[in-house]
Amino acid sequence: MAAGTIRYWAAAKAAAGTAEEPYQAATLAGALAAARERHAGEPEFARVLQRCSFLVDGTPVGTRDHASVALHEGATVEVLPPFAGGAR
């Protein structure tokens, strides 16, 4: 397991009710599952995450399976919802 930070932007930040929070997980899938559990009382959070793109230390995750994206100690996960006028 690695510890790091999840940063939320725009609608993801609003749905999470915070700009960032820590995670402890071995993979992106694990970090996102824990975040969904933490924010289970905020149904919009799960809906927003379904539409988001993710960066790990500045590298786009793209279409890779989140379970295959390993996280290392101190990594930063950026959660980016689609922006107006931008590509998805």
PDB file of N, CA, C and O in Angstrom:
ATOM      1  N   MET A   1       0.839  -1.191   0.000  1.00  0.00           N
ATOM      2  CA  MET A   1       0.000   0.000   0.000  1.00  0.00           C
ATOM      3  C   MET A   1       0.874   1.241   0.000  1.00  0.00           C
ATOM      4  O   MET A   1       1.925   1.292   0.640  1.00  0.00           O
ATOM      5  N   ALA A   2       0.416   2.223  -0.726  1.00  0.00           N
ATOM      6  CA  ALA A   2       1.112   3.496  -0.796  1.00  0.00           C
ATOM      7  C   ALA A   2       0.195   4.586  -0.248  1.00  0.00           C
ATOM      8  O   ALA A   2      -1.029   4.476  -0.323  1.00  0.00           O
ATOM      9  N   ALA A   3       0.783   5.610   0.288  1.00  0.00           N
ATOM     10  CA  ALA A   3       0.030   6.769   0.767  1.00  0.00           C
ATOM     11  C   ALA A   3       0.324   7.935  -0.154  1.00  0.00           C
ATOM     12  O   ALA A   3       1.460   8.133  -0.583  1.00  0.00           O
ATOM     13  N   GLY A   4      -0.709   8.705  -0.454  1.00  0.00           N
ATOM     14  CA  GLY A   4      -0.549   9.863  -1.312  1.00  0.00           C
ATOM     15  C   GLY A   4      -1.731  10.795  -1.165  1.00  0.00           C
ATOM     16  O   GLY A   4      -2.430  10.782  -0.152  1.00  0.00           O
ATOM     17  N   THR A   5      -1.949  11.611  -2.194  1.00  0.00           N
ATOM     18  CA  THR A   5      -2.993  12.636  -2.162  1.00  0.00           C
ATOM     19  C   THR A   5      -3.865  12.525  -3.398  1.00  0.00           C
ATOM     20  O   THR A   5      -3.374  12.328  -4.510  1.00  0.00           O
ATOM     21  N   ILE A   6      -5.176  12.656  -3.185  1.00  0.00           N
ATOM     22  CA  ILE A   6      -6.130  12.804  -4.288  1.00  0.00           C
ATOM     23  C   ILE A   6      -6.518  14.276  -4.320  1.00  0.00           C
ATOM     24  O   ILE A   6      -6.919  14.840  -3.301  1.00  0.00           O
ATOM     25  N   ARG A   7      -6.400  14.898  -5.494  1.00  0.00           N
ATOM     26  CA  ARG A   7      -6.827  16.291  -5.682  1.00  0.00           C
ATOM     27  C   ARG A   7      -8.043  16.310  -6.593  1.00  0.00           C
ATOM     28  O   ARG A   7      -8.051  15.701  -7.663  1.00  0.00           O
ATOM     29  N   TYR A   8      -9.051  17.010  -6.154  1.00  0.00           N
ATOM     30  CA  TYR A   8     -10.294  17.128  -6.909  1.00  0.00           C
ATOM     31  C   TYR A   8     -10.384  18.515  -7.542  1.00  0.00           C
ATOM     32  O   TYR A   8     -10.004  19.514  -6.931  1.00  0.00           O
ATOM     33  N   TRP A   9     -10.893  18.564  -8.777  1.00  0.00           N
ATOM     34  CA  TRP A   9     -11.023  19.816  -9.506  1.00  0.00           C
ATOM     35  C   TRP A   9     -12.468  20.025  -9.935  1.00  0.00           C
ATOM     36  O   TRP A   9     -13.187  19.068 -10.223  1.00  0.00           O
ATOM     37  N   ALA A  10     -12.885  21.283  -9.976  1.00  0.00           N
ATOM     38  CA  ALA A  10     -14.184  21.716 -10.506  1.00  0.00           C
ATOM     39  C   ALA A  10     -15.334  20.927  -9.876  1.00  0.00           C
ATOM     40  O   ALA A  10     -15.457  20.904  -8.651  1.00  0.00           O
ATOM     41  N   ALA A  11     -16.180  20.278 -10.686  1.00  0.00           N
ATOM     42  CA  ALA A  11     -17.356  19.565 -10.172  1.00  0.00           C
ATOM     43  C   ALA A  11     -16.974  18.438  -9.218  1.00  0.00           C
ATOM     44  O   ALA A  11     -17.732  18.129  -8.299  1.00  0.00           O
ATOM     45  N   ALA A  12     -15.823  17.824  -9.419  1.00  0.00           N
ATOM     46  CA  ALA A  12     -15.378  16.765  -8.505  1.00  0.00           C
ATOM     47  C   ALA A  12     -15.080  17.353  -7.123  1.00  0.00           C
ATOM     48  O   ALA A  12     -15.390  16.740  -6.101  1.00  0.00           O
ATOM     49  N   LYS A  13     -14.485  18.528  -7.102  1.00  0.00           N
ATOM     50  CA  LYS A  13     -14.200  19.215  -5.837  1.00  0.00           C
ATOM     51  C   LYS A  13     -15.503  19.561  -5.122  1.00  0.00           C
ATOM     52  O   LYS A  13     -15.620  19.370  -3.911  1.00  0.00           O
ATOM     53  N   ALA A  14     -16.469  20.065  -5.860  1.00  0.00           N
ATOM     54  CA  ALA A  14     -17.762  20.411  -5.268  1.00  0.00           C
ATOM     55  C   ALA A  14     -18.461  19.162  -4.717  1.00  0.00           C
ATOM     56  O   ALA A  14     -19.022  19.195  -3.621  1.00  0.00           O
ATOM     57  N   ALA A  15     -18.426  18.073  -5.472  1.00  0.00           N
ATOM     58  CA  ALA A  15     -19.096  16.841  -5.038  1.00  0.00           C
ATOM     59  C   ALA A  15     -18.406  16.218  -3.830  1.00  0.00           C
ATOM     60  O   ALA A  15     -19.072  15.652  -2.964  1.00  0.00           O
ATOM     61  N   ALA A  16     -17.085  16.316  -3.762  1.00  0.00           N
ATOM     62  CA  ALA A  16     -16.333  15.758  -2.637  1.00  0.00           C
ATOM     63  C   ALA A  16     -16.412  16.654  -1.404  1.00  0.00           C
ATOM     64  O   ALA A  16     -16.261  16.187  -0.275  1.00  0.00           O
ATOM     65  N   GLY A  17     -16.649  17.938  -1.631  1.00  0.00           N
ATOM     66  CA  GLY A  17     -16.692  18.875  -0.527  1.00  0.00           C
ATOM     67  C   GLY A  17     -15.307  19.213   0.017  1.00  0.00           C
ATOM     68  O   GLY A  17     -15.172  19.733   1.124  1.00  0.00           O
ATOM     69  N   THR A  18     -14.284  18.911  -0.774  1.00  0.00           N
ATOM     70  CA  THR A  18     -12.904  19.195  -0.383  1.00  0.00           C
ATOM     71  C   THR A  18     -12.043  19.277  -1.634  1.00  0.00           C
ATOM     72  O   THR A  18     -12.379  18.693  -2.664  1.00  0.00           O
ATOM     73  N   ALA A  19     -10.949  19.991  -1.546  1.00  0.00           N
ATOM     74  CA  ALA A  19     -10.037  20.110  -2.683  1.00  0.00           C
ATOM     75  C   ALA A  19      -9.087  18.927  -2.771  1.00  0.00           C
ATOM     76  O   ALA A  19      -8.645  18.555  -3.858  1.00  0.00           O
ATOM     77  N   GLU A  20      -8.771  18.331  -1.614  1.00  0.00           N
ATOM     78  CA  GLU A  20      -7.874  17.174  -1.634  1.00  0.00           C
ATOM     79  C   GLU A  20      -8.030  16.373  -0.357  1.00  0.00           C
ATOM     80  O   GLU A  20      -8.530  16.865   0.655  1.00  0.00           O
ATOM     81  N   GLU A  21      -7.593  15.137  -0.429  1.00  0.00           N
ATOM     82  CA  GLU A  21      -7.626  14.248   0.733  1.00  0.00           C
ATOM     83  C   GLU A  21      -6.585  13.158   0.547  1.00  0.00           C
ATOM     84  O   GLU A  21      -6.176  12.878  -0.580  1.00  0.00           O
ATOM     85  N   PRO A  22      -6.155  12.547   1.629  1.00  0.00           N
ATOM     86  CA  PRO A  22      -5.151  11.489   1.525  1.00  0.00           C
ATOM     87  C   PRO A  22      -5.778  10.175   1.073  1.00  0.00           C
ATOM     88  O   PRO A  22      -6.983   9.969   1.211  1.00  0.00           O
ATOM     89  N   TYR A  23      -4.955   9.302   0.540  1.00  0.00           N
ATOM     90  CA  TYR A  23      -5.389   7.938   0.244  1.00  0.00           C
ATOM     91  C   TYR A  23      -4.298   6.984   0.712  1.00  0.00           C
ATOM     92  O   TYR A  23      -3.144   7.369   0.900  1.00  0.00           O
ATOM     93  N   GLN A  24      -4.695   5.735   0.894  1.00  0.00           N
ATOM     94  CA  GLN A  24      -3.769   4.627   1.110  1.00  0.00           C
ATOM     95  C   GLN A  24      -4.279   3.497   0.241  1.00  0.00           C
ATOM     96  O   GLN A  24      -5.316   2.903   0.536  1.00  0.00           O
ATOM     97  N   ALA A  25      -3.561   3.194  -0.826  1.00  0.00           N
ATOM     98  CA  ALA A  25      -3.995   2.166  -1.771  1.00  0.00           C
ATOM     99  C   ALA A  25      -2.818   1.759  -2.646  1.00  0.00           C
ATOM    100  O   ALA A  25      -1.866   2.518  -2.829  1.00  0.00           O
ATOM    101  N   ALA A  26      -2.900   0.564  -3.175  1.00  0.00           N
ATOM    102  CA  ALA A  26      -1.858   0.060  -4.067  1.00  0.00           C
ATOM    103  C   ALA A  26      -2.119   0.449  -5.518  1.00  0.00           C
ATOM    104  O   ALA A  26      -1.186   0.562  -6.313  1.00  0.00           O
ATOM    105  N   THR A  27      -3.398   0.655  -5.862  1.00  0.00           N
ATOM    106  CA  THR A  27      -3.764   0.966  -7.243  1.00  0.00           C
ATOM    107  C   THR A  27      -4.740   2.131  -7.286  1.00  0.00           C
ATOM    108  O   THR A  27      -5.329   2.503  -6.270  1.00  0.00           O
ATOM    109  N   LEU A  28      -4.903   2.699  -8.471  1.00  0.00           N
ATOM    110  CA  LEU A  28      -5.884   3.758  -8.655  1.00  0.00           C
ATOM    111  C   LEU A  28      -7.279   3.243  -8.332  1.00  0.00           C
ATOM    112  O   LEU A  28      -8.071   3.954  -7.714  1.00  0.00           O
ATOM    113  N   ALA A  29      -7.588   2.030  -8.737  1.00  0.00           N
ATOM    114  CA  ALA A  29      -8.907   1.453  -8.441  1.00  0.00           C
ATOM    115  C   ALA A  29      -9.152   1.418  -6.936  1.00  0.00           C
ATOM    116  O   ALA A  29     -10.247   1.743  -6.476  1.00  0.00           O
ATOM    117  N   GLY A  30      -8.148   1.031  -6.180  1.00  0.00           N
ATOM    118  CA  GLY A  30      -8.287   0.984  -4.728  1.00  0.00           C
ATOM    119  C   GLY A  30      -8.476   2.358  -4.115  1.00  0.00           C
ATOM    120  O   GLY A  30      -9.290   2.528  -3.207  1.00  0.00           O
ATOM    121  N   ALA A  31      -7.733   3.341  -4.603  1.00  0.00           N
ATOM    122  CA  ALA A  31      -7.864   4.702  -4.089  1.00  0.00           C
ATOM    123  C   ALA A  31      -9.250   5.266  -4.392  1.00  0.00           C
ATOM    124  O   ALA A  31      -9.848   5.929  -3.545  1.00  0.00           O
ATOM    125  N   LEU A  32      -9.761   5.009  -5.590  1.00  0.00           N
ATOM    126  CA  LEU A  32     -11.077   5.519  -5.959  1.00  0.00           C
ATOM    127  C   LEU A  32     -12.191   4.793  -5.212  1.00  0.00           C
ATOM    128  O   LEU A  32     -13.190   5.410  -4.845  1.00  0.00           O
ATOM    129  N   ALA A  33     -12.033   3.491  -4.983  1.00  0.00           N
ATOM    130  CA  ALA A  33     -13.033   2.743  -4.205  1.00  0.00           C
ATOM    131  C   ALA A  33     -13.119   3.289  -2.783  1.00  0.00           C
ATOM    132  O   ALA A  33     -14.212   3.455  -2.241  1.00  0.00           O
ATOM    133  N   ALA A  34     -11.966   3.567  -2.184  1.00  0.00           N
ATOM    134  CA  ALA A  34     -11.951   4.127  -0.832  1.00  0.00           C
ATOM    135  C   ALA A  34     -12.581   5.522  -0.817  1.00  0.00           C
ATOM    136  O   ALA A  34     -13.295   5.867   0.124  1.00  0.00           O
ATOM    137  N   ALA A  35     -12.322   6.320  -1.846  1.00  0.00           N
ATOM    138  CA  ALA A  35     -12.918   7.657  -1.927  1.00  0.00           C
ATOM    139  C   ALA A  35     -14.435   7.553  -2.062  1.00  0.00           C
ATOM    140  O   ALA A  35     -15.168   8.307  -1.423  1.00  0.00           O
ATOM    141  N   ARG A  36     -14.908   6.620  -2.893  1.00  0.00           N
ATOM    142  CA  ARG A  36     -16.366   6.432  -3.033  1.00  0.00           C
ATOM    143  C   ARG A  36     -16.984   6.054  -1.689  1.00  0.00           C
ATOM    144  O   ARG A  36     -18.053   6.548  -1.331  1.00  0.00           O
ATOM    145  N   GLU A  37     -16.316   5.186  -0.955  1.00  0.00           N
ATOM    146  CA  GLU A  37     -16.816   4.765   0.350  1.00  0.00           C
ATOM    147  C   GLU A  37     -16.842   5.950   1.323  1.00  0.00           C
ATOM    148  O   GLU A  37     -17.819   6.140   2.048  1.00  0.00           O
ATOM    149  N   ARG A  38     -15.764   6.748   1.335  1.00  0.00           N
ATOM    150  CA  ARG A  38     -15.697   7.918   2.220  1.00  0.00           C
ATOM    151  C   ARG A  38     -16.815   8.908   1.930  1.00  0.00           C
ATOM    152  O   ARG A  38     -17.323   9.563   2.840  1.00  0.00           O
ATOM    153  N   HIS A  39     -17.198   9.017   0.660  1.00  0.00           N
ATOM    154  CA  HIS A  39     -18.201  10.000   0.258  1.00  0.00           C
ATOM    155  C   HIS A  39     -19.542   9.343  -0.085  1.00  0.00           C
ATOM    156  O   HIS A  39     -20.315   9.872  -0.884  1.00  0.00           O
ATOM    157  N   ALA A  40     -19.804   8.195   0.524  1.00  0.00           N
ATOM    158  CA  ALA A  40     -21.041   7.453   0.238  1.00  0.00           C
ATOM    159  C   ALA A  40     -22.294   8.280   0.532  1.00  0.00           C
ATOM    160  O   ALA A  40     -23.334   8.064  -0.091  1.00  0.00           O
ATOM    161  N   GLY A  41     -22.207   9.207   1.457  1.00  0.00           N
ATOM    162  CA  GLY A  41     -23.357  10.051   1.782  1.00  0.00           C
ATOM    163  C   GLY A  41     -23.581  11.185   0.801  1.00  0.00           C
ATOM    164  O   GLY A  41     -24.521  11.964   0.957  1.00  0.00           O
ATOM    165  N   GLU A  42     -22.730  11.288  -0.206  1.00  0.00           N
ATOM    166  CA  GLU A  42     -22.835  12.338  -1.225  1.00  0.00           C
ATOM    167  C   GLU A  42     -23.032  11.668  -2.581  1.00  0.00           C
ATOM    168  O   GLU A  42     -22.058  11.447  -3.301  1.00  0.00           O
ATOM    169  N   PRO A  43     -24.277  11.338  -2.947  1.00  0.00           N
ATOM    170  CA  PRO A  43     -24.522  10.563  -4.174  1.00  0.00           C
ATOM    171  C   PRO A  43     -23.983  11.204  -5.447  1.00  0.00           C
ATOM    172  O   PRO A  43     -23.666  10.494  -6.401  1.00  0.00           O
ATOM    173  N   GLU A  44     -23.874  12.520  -5.483  1.00  0.00           N
ATOM    174  CA  GLU A  44     -23.347  13.187  -6.679  1.00  0.00           C
ATOM    175  C   GLU A  44     -21.881  12.830  -6.901  1.00  0.00           C
ATOM    176  O   GLU A  44     -21.411  12.834  -8.038  1.00  0.00           O
ATOM    177  N   PHE A  45     -21.161  12.524  -5.835  1.00  0.00           N
ATOM    178  CA  PHE A  45     -19.737  12.203  -5.935  1.00  0.00           C
ATOM    179  C   PHE A  45     -19.508  11.014  -6.870  1.00  0.00           C
ATOM    180  O   PHE A  45     -18.678  11.094  -7.776  1.00  0.00           O
ATOM    181  N   ALA A  46     -20.228   9.923  -6.661  1.00  0.00           N
ATOM    182  CA  ALA A  46     -20.064   8.727  -7.506  1.00  0.00           C
ATOM    183  C   ALA A  46     -20.438   9.031  -8.956  1.00  0.00           C
ATOM    184  O   ALA A  46     -19.784   8.547  -9.880  1.00  0.00           O
ATOM    185  N   ARG A  47     -21.479   9.826  -9.158  1.00  0.00           N
ATOM    186  CA  ARG A  47     -21.891  10.182 -10.530  1.00  0.00           C
ATOM    187  C   ARG A  47     -20.805  11.009 -11.222  1.00  0.00           C
ATOM    188  O   ARG A  47     -20.501  10.777 -12.392  1.00  0.00           O
ATOM    189  N   VAL A  48     -20.228  11.959 -10.512  1.00  0.00           N
ATOM    190  CA  VAL A  48     -19.185  12.798 -11.099  1.00  0.00           C
ATOM    191  C   VAL A  48     -17.953  11.949 -11.440  1.00  0.00           C
ATOM    192  O   VAL A  48     -17.375  12.109 -12.515  1.00  0.00           O
ATOM    193  N   LEU A  49     -17.548  11.050 -10.535  1.00  0.00           N
ATOM    194  CA  LEU A  49     -16.367  10.220 -10.788  1.00  0.00           C
ATOM    195  C   LEU A  49     -16.490   9.404 -12.067  1.00  0.00           C
ATOM    196  O   LEU A  49     -15.490   9.162 -12.743  1.00  0.00           O
ATOM    197  N   GLN A  50     -17.701   8.979 -12.406  1.00  0.00           N
ATOM    198  CA  GLN A  50     -17.908   8.174 -13.621  1.00  0.00           C
ATOM    199  C   GLN A  50     -17.528   8.945 -14.879  1.00  0.00           C
ATOM    200  O   GLN A  50     -17.199   8.336 -15.897  1.00  0.00           O
ATOM    201  N   ARG A  51     -17.568  10.263 -14.826  1.00  0.00           N
ATOM    202  CA  ARG A  51     -17.294  11.086 -16.012  1.00  0.00           C
ATOM    203  C   ARG A  51     -15.895  11.682 -16.011  1.00  0.00           C
ATOM    204  O   ARG A  51     -15.516  12.373 -16.956  1.00  0.00           O
ATOM    205  N   CYS A  52     -15.127  11.423 -14.963  1.00  0.00           N
ATOM    206  CA  CYS A  52     -13.832  12.082 -14.798  1.00  0.00           C
ATOM    207  C   CYS A  52     -12.700  11.398 -15.551  1.00  0.00           C
ATOM    208  O   CYS A  52     -12.759  10.217 -15.894  1.00  0.00           O
ATOM    209  N   SER A  53     -11.671  12.195 -15.789  1.00  0.00           N
ATOM    210  CA  SER A  53     -10.371  11.710 -16.257  1.00  0.00           C
ATOM    211  C   SER A  53      -9.436  11.765 -15.062  1.00  0.00           C
ATOM    212  O   SER A  53      -9.681  12.496 -14.102  1.00  0.00           O
ATOM    213  N   PHE A  54      -8.362  10.985 -15.128  1.00  0.00           N
ATOM    214  CA  PHE A  54      -7.442  10.911 -14.002  1.00  0.00           C
ATOM    215  C   PHE A  54      -6.003  11.062 -14.481  1.00  0.00           C
ATOM    216  O   PHE A  54      -5.623  10.567 -15.542  1.00  0.00           O
ATOM    217  N   LEU A  55      -5.228  11.750 -13.677  1.00  0.00           N
ATOM    218  CA  LEU A  55      -3.785  11.855 -13.883  1.00  0.00           C
ATOM    219  C   LEU A  55      -3.118  11.290 -12.636  1.00  0.00           C
ATOM    220  O   LEU A  55      -3.589  11.522 -11.522  1.00  0.00           O
ATOM    221  N   VAL A  56      -2.041  10.561 -12.810  1.00  0.00           N
ATOM    222  CA  VAL A  56      -1.228  10.115 -11.681  1.00  0.00           C
ATOM    223  C   VAL A  56       0.147  10.731 -11.872  1.00  0.00           C
ATOM    224  O   VAL A  56       0.868  10.412 -12.817  1.00  0.00           O
ATOM    225  N   ASP A  57       0.492  11.614 -10.958  1.00  0.00           N
ATOM    226  CA  ASP A  57       1.757  12.367 -11.057  1.00  0.00           C
ATOM    227  C   ASP A  57       1.911  13.031 -12.416  1.00  0.00           C
ATOM    228  O   ASP A  57       2.996  13.035 -12.998  1.00  0.00           O
ATOM    229  N   GLY A  58       0.809  13.596 -12.919  1.00  0.00           N
ATOM    230  CA  GLY A  58       0.838  14.339 -14.172  1.00  0.00           C
ATOM    231  C   GLY A  58       0.698  13.507 -15.427  1.00  0.00           C
ATOM    232  O   GLY A  58       0.622  14.061 -16.524  1.00  0.00           O
ATOM    233  N   THR A  59       0.662  12.182 -15.297  1.00  0.00           N
ATOM    234  CA  THR A  59       0.541  11.300 -16.459  1.00  0.00           C
ATOM    235  C   THR A  59      -0.911  10.858 -16.619  1.00  0.00           C
ATOM    236  O   THR A  59      -1.485  10.301 -15.683  1.00  0.00           O
ATOM    237  N   PRO A  60      -1.521  11.095 -17.791  1.00  0.00           N
ATOM    238  CA  PRO A  60      -2.905  10.680 -17.997  1.00  0.00           C
ATOM    239  C   PRO A  60      -3.069   9.156 -17.890  1.00  0.00           C
ATOM    240  O   PRO A  60      -2.250   8.388 -18.394  1.00  0.00           O
ATOM    241  N   VAL A  61      -4.141   8.751 -17.225  1.00  0.00           N
ATOM    242  CA  VAL A  61      -4.457   7.331 -17.099  1.00  0.00           C
ATOM    243  C   VAL A  61      -5.101   6.829 -18.383  1.00  0.00           C
ATOM    244  O   VAL A  61      -4.895   5.683 -18.781  1.00  0.00           O
ATOM    245  N   GLY A  62      -5.876   7.685 -19.026  1.00  0.00           N
ATOM    246  CA  GLY A  62      -6.538   7.305 -20.276  1.00  0.00           C
ATOM    247  C   GLY A  62      -7.508   6.160 -20.070  1.00  0.00           C
ATOM    248  O   GLY A  62      -8.276   6.148 -19.109  1.00  0.00           O
ATOM    249  N   THR A  63      -7.469   5.203 -20.973  1.00  0.00           N
ATOM    250  CA  THR A  63      -8.424   4.092 -20.932  1.00  0.00           C
ATOM    251  C   THR A  63      -7.889   2.876 -20.179  1.00  0.00           C
ATOM    252  O   THR A  63      -8.537   1.829 -20.156  1.00  0.00           O
ATOM    253  N   ARG A  64      -6.719   3.005 -19.566  1.00  0.00           N
ATOM    254  CA  ARG A  64      -6.167   1.869 -18.817  1.00  0.00           C
ATOM    255  C   ARG A  64      -7.105   1.453 -17.692  1.00  0.00           C
ATOM    256  O   ARG A  64      -7.770   2.289 -17.080  1.00  0.00           O
ATOM    257  N   ASP A  65      -7.149   0.165 -17.433  1.00  0.00           N
ATOM    258  CA  ASP A  65      -7.901  -0.370 -16.309  1.00  0.00           C
ATOM    259  C   ASP A  65      -7.321   0.222 -15.030  1.00  0.00           C
ATOM    260  O   ASP A  65      -6.115   0.137 -14.799  1.00  0.00           O
ATOM    261  N   HIS A  66      -8.160   0.813 -14.206  1.00  0.00           N
ATOM    262  CA  HIS A  66      -7.680   1.466 -12.988  1.00  0.00           C
ATOM    263  C   HIS A  66      -7.006   0.486 -12.033  1.00  0.00           C
ATOM    264  O   HIS A  66      -6.158   0.886 -11.235  1.00  0.00           O
ATOM    265  N   ALA A  67      -7.371  -0.779 -12.104  1.00  0.00           N
ATOM    266  CA  ALA A  67      -6.729  -1.795 -11.265  1.00  0.00           C
ATOM    267  C   ALA A  67      -5.291  -2.055 -11.708  1.00  0.00           C
ATOM    268  O   ALA A  67      -4.499  -2.604 -10.942  1.00  0.00           O
ATOM    269  N   SER A  68      -4.947  -1.670 -12.927  1.00  0.00           N
ATOM    270  CA  SER A  68      -3.591  -1.901 -13.426  1.00  0.00           C
ATOM    271  C   SER A  68      -2.670  -0.688 -13.225  1.00  0.00           C
ATOM    272  O   SER A  68      -1.483  -0.742 -13.546  1.00  0.00           O
ATOM    273  N   VAL A  69      -3.227   0.400 -12.693  1.00  0.00           N
ATOM    274  CA  VAL A  69      -2.449   1.617 -12.481  1.00  0.00           C
ATOM    275  C   VAL A  69      -1.920   1.606 -11.048  1.00  0.00           C
ATOM    276  O   VAL A  69      -2.643   1.925 -10.105  1.00  0.00           O
ATOM    277  N   ALA A  70      -0.657   1.238 -10.901  1.00  0.00           N
ATOM    278  CA  ALA A  70      -0.033   1.157  -9.578  1.00  0.00           C
ATOM    279  C   ALA A  70       0.267   2.551  -9.047  1.00  0.00           C
ATOM    280  O   ALA A  70       0.666   3.444  -9.793  1.00  0.00           O
ATOM    281  N   LEU A  71       0.071   2.718  -7.761  1.00  0.00           N
ATOM    282  CA  LEU A  71       0.391   3.969  -7.085  1.00  0.00           C
ATOM    283  C   LEU A  71       1.614   3.756  -6.208  1.00  0.00           C
ATOM    284  O   LEU A  71       1.737   2.725  -5.546  1.00  0.00           O
ATOM    285  N   HIS A  72       2.508   4.721  -6.203  1.00  0.00           N
ATOM    286  CA  HIS A  72       3.708   4.634  -5.374  1.00  0.00           C
ATOM    287  C   HIS A  72       3.588   5.627  -4.219  1.00  0.00           C
ATOM    288  O   HIS A  72       2.747   6.525  -4.242  1.00  0.00           O
ATOM    289  N   GLU A  73       4.416   5.456  -3.240  1.00  0.00           N
ATOM    290  CA  GLU A  73       4.418   6.326  -2.066  1.00  0.00           C
ATOM    291  C   GLU A  73       4.568   7.784  -2.502  1.00  0.00           C
ATOM    292  O   GLU A  73       5.486   8.139  -3.241  1.00  0.00           O
ATOM    293  N   GLY A  74       3.637   8.621  -2.023  1.00  0.00           N
ATOM    294  CA  GLY A  74       3.690  10.049  -2.304  1.00  0.00           C
ATOM    295  C   GLY A  74       3.064  10.469  -3.622  1.00  0.00           C
ATOM    296  O   GLY A  74       3.121  11.647  -3.975  1.00  0.00           O
ATOM    297  N   ALA A  75       2.471   9.546  -4.355  1.00  0.00           N
ATOM    298  CA  ALA A  75       1.867   9.888  -5.652  1.00  0.00           C
ATOM    299  C   ALA A  75       0.664  10.815  -5.462  1.00  0.00           C
ATOM    300  O   ALA A  75      -0.008  10.791  -4.431  1.00  0.00           O
ATOM    301  N   THR A  76       0.416  11.630  -6.491  1.00  0.00           N
ATOM    302  CA  THR A  76      -0.748  12.514  -6.514  1.00  0.00           C
ATOM    303  C   THR A  76      -1.674  12.074  -7.633  1.00  0.00           C
ATOM    304  O   THR A  76      -1.261  11.930  -8.784  1.00  0.00           O
ATOM    305  N   VAL A  77      -2.930  11.865  -7.275  1.00  0.00           N
ATOM    306  CA  VAL A  77      -3.981  11.525  -8.238  1.00  0.00           C
ATOM    307  C   VAL A  77      -4.816  12.779  -8.445  1.00  0.00           C
ATOM    308  O   VAL A  77      -5.363  13.330  -7.489  1.00  0.00           O
ATOM    309  N   GLU A  78      -4.917  13.232  -9.690  1.00  0.00           N
ATOM    310  CA  GLU A  78      -5.744  14.388 -10.038  1.00  0.00           C
ATOM    311  C   GLU A  78      -7.044  13.869 -10.636  1.00  0.00           C
ATOM    312  O   GLU A  78      -7.029  13.018 -11.525  1.00  0.00           O
ATOM    313  N   VAL A  79      -8.168  14.384 -10.148  1.00  0.00           N
ATOM    314  CA  VAL A  79      -9.493  13.982 -10.612  1.00  0.00           C
ATOM    315  C   VAL A  79     -10.071  15.152 -11.389  1.00  0.00           C
ATOM    316  O   VAL A  79     -10.393  16.194 -10.819  1.00  0.00           O
ATOM    317  N   LEU A  80     -10.201  14.966 -12.711  1.00  0.00           N
ATOM    318  CA  LEU A  80     -10.598  16.044 -13.614  1.00  0.00           C
ATOM    319  C   LEU A  80     -11.923  15.747 -14.301  1.00  0.00           C
ATOM    320  O   LEU A  80     -11.978  14.880 -15.173  1.00  0.00           O
ATOM    321  N   PRO A  81     -12.985  16.440 -13.932  1.00  0.00           N
ATOM    322  CA  PRO A  81     -14.242  16.260 -14.645  1.00  0.00           C
ATOM    323  C   PRO A  81     -14.151  16.881 -16.033  1.00  0.00           C
ATOM    324  O   PRO A  81     -13.267  17.699 -16.288  1.00  0.00           O
ATOM    325  N   PRO A  82     -15.060  16.498 -16.936  1.00  0.00           N
ATOM    326  CA  PRO A  82     -15.047  17.135 -18.257  1.00  0.00           C
ATOM    327  C   PRO A  82     -15.278  18.638 -18.093  1.00  0.00           C
ATOM    328  O   PRO A  82     -16.118  19.059 -17.298  1.00  0.00           O
ATOM    329  N   PHE A  83     -14.537  19.431 -18.840  1.00  0.00           N
ATOM    330  CA  PHE A  83     -14.675  20.880 -18.779  1.00  0.00           C
ATOM    331  C   PHE A  83     -15.485  21.359 -19.967  1.00  0.00           C
ATOM    332  O   PHE A  83     -15.436  20.754 -21.038  1.00  0.00           O
ATOM    333  N   ALA A  84     -16.226  22.438 -19.789  1.00  0.00           N
ATOM    334  CA  ALA A  84     -17.028  23.002 -20.874  1.00  0.00           C
ATOM    335  C   ALA A  84     -16.134  23.303 -22.071  1.00  0.00           C
ATOM    336  O   ALA A  84     -15.090  23.942 -21.934  1.00  0.00           O
ATOM    337  N   GLY A  85     -16.547  22.843 -23.227  1.00  0.00           N
ATOM    338  CA  GLY A  85     -15.814  23.111 -24.447  1.00  0.00           C
ATOM    339  C   GLY A  85     -14.628  22.197 -24.670  1.00  0.00           C
ATOM    340  O   GLY A  85     -13.971  22.268 -25.709  1.00  0.00           O
ATOM    341  N   GLY A  86     -14.349  21.339 -23.700  1.00  0.00           N
ATOM    342  CA  GLY A  86     -13.199  20.425 -23.836  1.00  0.00           C
ATOM    343  C   GLY A  86     -13.608  19.061 -24.302  1.00  0.00           C
ATOM    344  O   GLY A  86     -14.778  18.686 -24.235  1.00  0.00           O
ATOM    345  N   ALA A  87     -12.632  18.318 -24.777  1.00  0.00           N
ATOM    346  CA  ALA A  87     -12.888  16.929 -25.192  1.00  0.00           C
ATOM    347  C   ALA A  87     -12.942  16.052 -23.976  1.00  0.00           C
ATOM    348  O   ALA A  87     -12.343  16.374 -22.950  1.00  0.00           O
ATOM    349  N   ARG A  88     -13.629  14.976 -24.067  1.00  0.00           N
ATOM    350  CA  ARG A  88     -13.750  14.040 -22.969  1.00  0.00           C
ATOM    351  C   ARG A  88     -12.708  13.009 -22.996  1.00  0.00           C
ATOM    352  O   ARG A  88     -12.677  12.139 -22.125  1.00  0.00           O
TER     353      ARG A  88
END
